[in-house]
Structure formats: structure tokens, C-alpha cells
Amino acid sequence: MKKAWLSFFSGEAWVANPLMLSSAMGCLLIFFIFPMIATVVVSFTDWELGGTNSVHFIGWDNYIGLWESDDFRKSVGNTLFMTMLVVPTSFVLSLLLALAVHASGRLAQFWQSIYFLPVTASLVAMAVVWQWILHPEVGIVAAVLPYFGITQKVNFLNDARFVLWTLSFITVWQMTGYFMVIFLTGLVQIPQDLYEAARVDGAKSTWSLFANITWPLLSATSFFVLILTIIKTFQVFDIVKVLTRGGPEKASEILLYTMYQEGFSFFRMGTAAAVAAIYLAVMLLLTWANNAVIGRRVHYGFE
């Protein structure tokens, strides 16, 4: 450790390392810190894009207006409901698929490619395909439902009872392959010697091996996937924009779409910035909560 510390300050490293650090810090400041500060500052103003009036500082008025808005509260509720659906489903399904693919031997690469296809596809293009699949008259789902005794036409994208469930299903379909690959990366890092030693000690069942070896050594990967799943669910926007536009009657409007509407439909940049600031605060709070509750139980490497 002492040699590594001294090498940082010796010779060319004394010049190279600060330069490398400054470039990284510059990118962080330009693309993250400054925009975040600017967003918070704008959220306290009445700036309207294209407006003729000058910009005024209005304090907490934008935040108070959002708090009193039924539409905004509904948007927050929709986002949280969708998160509660997508996160556990994506997490469990991607883990199960990773375990199955990892155990498939020579076919592992084939199945990995198949399950990863939705991740590589353009979500806007796939949204159009989903529109056809879910069409109440000519869609595949409409053709299959009568075989299950459902003869009534169901418009999954235009019915407030089903729209969030449908969007959550599409989101899970699109995300699962990505998280499966992350779990696979964690699985291949587990030494096979541990499983052989466990079998010698009497751990015969698959569940016993998973509970005592696989799951504990996947805890760091699982924690990373959990955080990433929450973040990606909060970032859902494309499918809402293409498939439902927040409808019907704002039943599928979520935070990012509300921010888009405020900023680029109503041109209320101050309100849009307030939504963005709330979005950022919620993300930081959820990440901190996960780290506080679950992060302490994570085992990194073979500590």
C-alpha cells in the first residue's frame, strides 16, 4: 500500500494522474453537477419557454403547485405502482433465467442471445409491434383470449384497469435479458470447487447448494441489479410516449412523462424543473434506503 501511494506521486504519474482525474472531474461537473444545479435553480422560477415576460424567482410555488395537483399525485402513484410491479418481477425472473442458462451447458450462449434480443431491439419499433399484438380486434392476444373463455374484447392499452399492468409487462419483457446477463456474470465468478466441497460435506440438493453458496456469493450482484432495476423503472418513458401518451385519462402517466408534458407541451420549464428535482430526490432516497437496509448484508468477493 505504501509503495502504491508513493508511486502515485513519483515520476510521470505525478503529472498523468492529476490530468486523468481532472478530465473525469470536468466531465462530471459539465454533464452532471452543473445541469443538476441549474435544474434546481430553474425549479424556483416561473420560466416559460417562449414567454414574453421576464423570469422571476417565485420560491416554492412550483413545488406547492405540484403538491396540490391531483394529476401530479396520480403520476407519482402510477410510478410507484409500476415500480412495485416491475422490480420484483424483473429481479426474480432474470435470476431464474440466469440460473437456467448457466446450467444449460453448451447451449448457454444460444439461450443468452435469445433472451437478450429484447434489450438490443429499438423500444420504439417494438412498441409498434406491441400495439399490433395487443390490438383488441386483430391482435394476437385478441385471437388467443377466446380459448381461455374470454370472449369480450379487451383494449389493454386504452383501459384504465389494465394499462399499467400491460406497460409493466412490456417493461419486464424488455429489461429481463439485460439483468439476466448481469446475474450470469456473477454466476461464472463462483468457483466450482465450492460446490464440489459442499457435495462432499453432504449438500446434495440443488436448493441447499443455492441457499448456502450461490445466493450468498451473488449478494453483491443482486444488490447492484436491485438498484439498477429501480432506476431503470423510474426511467421508463418511451413506451408511455408511443403506446398510451399517459392515457386513458392519465391512468398511465408517470413522472418522466409528466416532466416531458410540463416542459415540451405546456412549456412551463420552471414546473418541469421542479418535477425533475423531485424525481432526482426520490431516486437518491430510494438508493440510500436500499443501501442502508440491504447493502450492509452484501458480501463482496469471498470476505
Order of alpha helices (4+ residues) and beta strands (2+ residues): alpha-alpha-alpha-alpha-alpha-alpha-alpha-alpha-alpha-alpha-alpha-alpha-alpha-alpha
